[in-house]
Every structure is written in structure tokens, then in C-alpha cells.
């Protein structure tokens, strides 16, 4: 909104000219999101505590987690507000990609909020029935797929995606691209949800993913950078960098309260939204396969659960001490903060490796 109000005033004062630049608005969005998190956080945590909206801890989980019972949950509301408000204020919200990623974030946040409400307030141990949650994820994924396919930023790129490390080569899906997008959004949303098991783990990895995709969105939306790197040029992609910057700032702000020992948990309200939002950005910049690198931890966490469940059903034995895999390392003797920081380090290395794919081809 501020872009539409202030950018036209560039001739009256040089300061307003800054709002024409994505780099300025992205930095502003990150700082505003961080400030909102730090300002709103204490009041939200206090309100959640007063309403006794506290996390229930699995009795079959690591015994060290039992002391976390009652920690305020549904803190994902803080992430949603701190991300969406700066985006509304500073991005060109009329651009297709911007309103699509905002809808995805809000939809999955509300889906997670419903799940948290049923589990914590209504005391329904399983919360929202799994198949209903899955339907909600698939529906928003199909929505994104339909929008990208029928309202493409570049008509020639409506149903294709780029391949990491390969130059001048794209994978074409045709009409099946819609379903591929639905799979990406659903898989990322579930993957981030499974990763949310240790204090600061998911939000730290989300900050890394948001920063990496923010940089990718920025260069994809610049005709000079995209030409130099020989990647697809998407005119509207640059505005997604503002959303990613806001998500990065909101993640840092939430980490302030979620770092070990956590004062608040995000719950499914934040966990579902974070993965879905990053997945949507990857789709909108045509870099879906880069999720396998930038968000490899999400993928590994999901695979560890699938492998554990499948192997146990067939043999009655377990491969990991506990799944998702972060619990395996905990039960192997790693302190919770050590698991989190080491997973962050891996996430940073993978993000840097991802950025090298733009030149190593």
C-alpha cells in the first residue's frame, strides 16, 4: 500500500524515490517484521498464558520434553501478522505472485490454527482429522497450480520448471504442472510441520530458506541479473523478495522467543504456513527443484518418518531411535540446542550450495 501512496511522490521529495526500489522495500519489510515481532510478542505470549493455551507433550516422546508441557502455543499467529502486514504495506499487492503467496500463507495458517484449537482448547488429542488437513493443503496447492498455469507471468513458462546445474534446460509438465504444484505445496507444508519438534529448529531453518529464496526472487525479477545468470526472467518475481524479506524478519523476531528454552511454540498455525509459503515462492519463481537443496532438512525429516513407519509395519523393528530424525539425535545423546544449531549449519551450507547452482552449470 505504501508503494502506491508514496512512490508517486518521488518528484516532490527525493526520499519517496526510495520506494521505487525493491531492495529498499525489502530491507524495510524485514526490519518492520522484526520490530512487529518484538513489540507484539510479549503481549501475545501473556495472553496465551492467561487463556491457558499451552502445548500438550507426547508421553512417548523424549523424556526431556515433558518439562515443556504448558508452554504457550499458537504463537504462529505472531509469524503470520509480522509477515503479512509488512508485505501488505510495502509490496505491490496487485501483482499476482504477491497475493497468491499471501493467500497460501493465510490459508495454511488458519488451517493450522483450527488444528491447534481442536487439540489445545477442545482437548481433542489428534486435533483436526488428518485427511481433512490433507484436503485443505491439496485444495490450496491446486489453487496455486491453477493460477500459475492460467495466469502465467510469462506465457512460455506456464508449465515448466528449471533443473539445477543444467543450462538452457527446462522440465515441461503440461497440464500436469497443476498437480505437481499441489504436491509441492502439500509436501512442503507437511515437511515443515514434521520439522517443528525442537526449540528454534523450524523457525531458524525457515529464516534461512526465506533469505535464500528472497535472493533468488530478486535476481529472477531483474532483467540484467537474470540475463547474466542465464535464468528465466519473470517481471513480477522481484516483489516476492519483499514477502521473503518480511518472512525472514518475522522468523528472526519469533526466534527471539522460541530459542531454547522456548517461551512460546508456533504450533501448526506457524508450521503449516511456513512450509507452504516457501513452497509457493519456489513455484512462483520456477525453482521448485531447488527446494530439495534449500529445504533438504524438511525432506529428510519427512523421509525419516516414512521410512520408520514403513519398516516398523513390515518388521516390527525401528531403524531410528525415534522419528522424525531430530529426535533420533536427541536420544543418541545430543543436547537439544546442539541438534538445532547443527541442523541450522547444514541448512546454511545447503542454501549456499543452492546459490552456486546459478553459475555451476
N, C-alpha and C positions, 0 to 999 in steps of 0.2 A: 504493500500500500504506500509506504513512504517513497518508494521509487516513483510511482505515478504522481505523487504530490510534489516531491522535491526536485527530481531530475529536470522537469521543465523550467525550474527557476535558475538554471545554470547561468543565464545571461545577466541575472540581477546580482549574483554573488558567486565568486569562484568556488566557495565551499560546496555549494549544491552540485557542482560539476562532478564531485566525487561519487555521487550516487549513480552515475552512469557506468561506473566501473564495477565489474563483478568481484574483483579482488578486494576492493574496499568493502562492499556489502557483505561479502563472505566473512571477512575478518570481524566486521561489526556484528554479524549474526552470531559468530562463535562467542564473542565477548558478552553479548546480550544474553545468550542462552546460559552461559556460565553464571552471570550475575543473577538471573532469574532463579536458577537452581539454588544458589547460596542464600538468596533472600527468602524464597518460598519454603525451602527445605525444612527449617526448624518448625515453622507453624504447621506444616503438613504432618511431620513426624509426631508432633504433640497431639494433633487432632486424631491421628490414627491410634495413638496410645490411649487417649481418652475414650475412644469408641471401642477399645479392646479388640482392634483388628490386628491380631497377632498371628504369626506363622505357626502352623502345626508341623512338627518334625516327625518324620517316619521313625518308628521304633526299630525297624530293621536296618536303618542306615548306620553310618559311623557313630559310635557312642559319644564322640567328642562334640557332635552336633546337638545333642539333647539339651545342652545349656542355651541353645538359641531359641528354644520354644518361647513364644510370646513376643518375639521381636516384631515390631510393626511391619506389615506387608502392604501390598497395593501401592508401593512407592513408585511404581511405573507411571503413575499419574504425573509425578514431577517431571519425568523424562518427556512425556507427551506435551505438556504445557510448555516446557522450556525449549522444545524443538519446534513446535508448530507456531508459536507466537512470533519468534524472530523470522521464521520463514514467511509468514503472512505479511509482516511489516516490510521486509527487505527484498523479497524475491518478486519477479514478475509473475504474479499468481495466475495471470491469464494464459501463460504457457502450459501446454498440455502436460508435459512431464512433471511440472511442479504440482499441479492439482492432483495428478494421478498418484504421486508418491505420498502426498498428504492424506489422501483418501485411504490408501493402503495402511499407513501408519495409524490413523484414527480407527479404522475398521478393526484391525487386529488388536489394537489397544483395548477397544470396547469388548471384543470377544474374550480377551484375557481377563478384563475386569469382571465380566459375567462369571467366568470360571472361578476367579478369586472370591467373588461374593458368595457363590454357592458353597465353596469349601470353607471359608473362614466365618462368614456371617450366618449362613444357613446350616453350617456344620454337616455338610454332605461330603464325606471323605474323598470321593472321586471327583467332586466338582461337576463341571459340565461333561456330559457323556462324551467319550472320545470321538465317536462317529459324528456327533453334532459339531464338535470343534473342527474336525477334519473337513466337514462340509463347508463350514464358514471360511476356512482357509482356501479351499478349492474355488469357492464362488468368487472371492476377491482376486484370486490368481487368474481365473477365466476372464474377469472384468479387465484386468491389466492386459491380458493377451489380446482381447478383442479391440481395446483402444489402440494398442501399438500396431496391430495388423490393419485396422480400418482407418486409423488416423495417424499414419506414419509421419515422422519428422522429415524423412527423405523417402520418397515412394519406392526407390530401387532397393531400399534396405528394410522393407517392412517385415520380412520373414527370415532374415539371415542373422548370423552371429559370427564374430571373428574367432579365429583359432590362435591361441598363444603360440609364440615362437615361429609362426608361419607367415610369410609375407605375401600380400596380394591373394589371400585365400580365405574364403568365407564358406561357412556351412549353411546351406539353404534348406529350410524345413517346409516351405509352402504353408498350406493351411494348418498343418500340424504344429506350426510355431505357437499357436494359441494354447495348445495343450502343454507344450514344452514350458511356456511361461508359467502356466498354472502349477506345473511340477516344481519349478524353481522357487516360486513364492512359498508354496506349501512346505517344501523340503527345508528351505532356509528358516522359516518360522519355527518349524519343529526342531531343527538343529540348534537354534539359539535357545529354545526352551529347555532342551536337554543339557545344554552347557551351563545353565543357571543353577549351580549347585554349591558354589563356594563364594565366600565374601569377595566381591570385586572382580570375580573371574569374567563373567559375561560382559559387564559394562566396560571393563578395560579393553577386551577384545573388540567390542563394538566401536569404541573410540578409534582404535587402530583401523578397523575396516572403513569407518566413516571418513577418516582422514585420507586413506588411500583412494577411495572412490571419489572423494571430493577433488583430488588432484587429477584423476582420470577424466572426470566430468568437465573440469576446467579446460584441459588441453583438447578434449574432444569437441568442445564448443568454440575453439579458436581456429579459424581457417589457416592461420600461419603455422601454429604448432601442429595441427593435425596433418597438414601437408608435409611438414618437416619429418614427422614421425611416421608418415605414410599409414595413417589410420583413418577410419571413417570420420568424416566431418558431419556433425549434427548441430545445426544452428542453435537449437534450444537447449542443448546439453549443458551449457555453461551455467544456466540458472540452477541446475541441480547441485552445483558446487555450493550454493548458498544453503540449501537444505542440508547437505552433508556437513557443512561447517557448523550449522546450528545443532545438528545431532552430535557432532564432536564436542562442542561446548557443553551441551546438556549432559553428555556422558561424563565429562570431567567433573561437572558440578554434582552429579549423582554419586560419583565415585568418592567424593568428599565424605559422604555419609555412609556409603556402602563398603568402604575399605575395612579390612579386618581390624577389630571386631565390628561388624556391621551394626549401625544404628537403625537401619531400615532395609527391607528387602523389596525388590521391584515386583515380585510376583509374576504371574502370567501376563498381567497388564503391561509390563515392560518387555518381558522376554519374547512374547509372540510378536510384538510390534517391532522390536529391534531387528530381528532376523528378516522379517517381511520387508521392512523399509530398505535395508541394504540390498536384499534380493531385487526389489523393484528398481532401485537405482542401476544395478548391474544390467537389468533388462533394458532400461531406457537408454543406456549408453552403448548397448550392443556388446557387452563384455561379460556375458553370463558365465562363460567357462573360466574366467578369472576368479570366480567365487571358489573354485576348487583349490586355489592358492591362498587368496586373501583370507578366506573363511575356512581354511582347511581344518582348524580345530573343531568347528561346528560339524564338519563332515565326519571327522574321526570320532567325535562323541556319539554321533548318530550310529555310525557303523559298529561301535563297541557294544551298543545296546542290541542292535540287530544280531550281531554275532553271538553275544551272550545268551540271548533268548533262544535263538535257533539251536545252538549247541546244547543248551540245557534240556530243551524239549526232546532232542534226539538221543542224548546220552545220560541225562540226569546229573551231569557234571558241569562245572563252570570253568571258563578259560580265564576270566579276570576275577579278582577277589570280589569286586563289585562293579557294576556298570551304572551310569556312564563312567568312562575311563578315569576321570579325575578322582573318583572315589577309590579306584584301584590303587593309585599312587598314594593316597592318604593312608589306606590300610597297609601299604607297603612300608610305612614309616616316615613319609614325607609330611612335614608340618603343613597345615593349610596355606599359610602365606607363601611357603616355598613352592607349592604346586601352582598357585596363582601367578606368581612372578615368573616362573619358568615357562608357563603357558603363554604369558604375555611376550616373553623374549622370543619364543617360537613364532608367535603371531607377527611380531615386528620383522623378524627375518623373512618370513613368507611374504609380507607386504612389500619389503624392499626387493625381493626376488621378482615379485609380480611387476613392479615398475621397470625392471630390467628387460622384461619381455617386449617392451616397446622399441628397443634397439637391437636386442639379440634375436634376430630373425633371419 
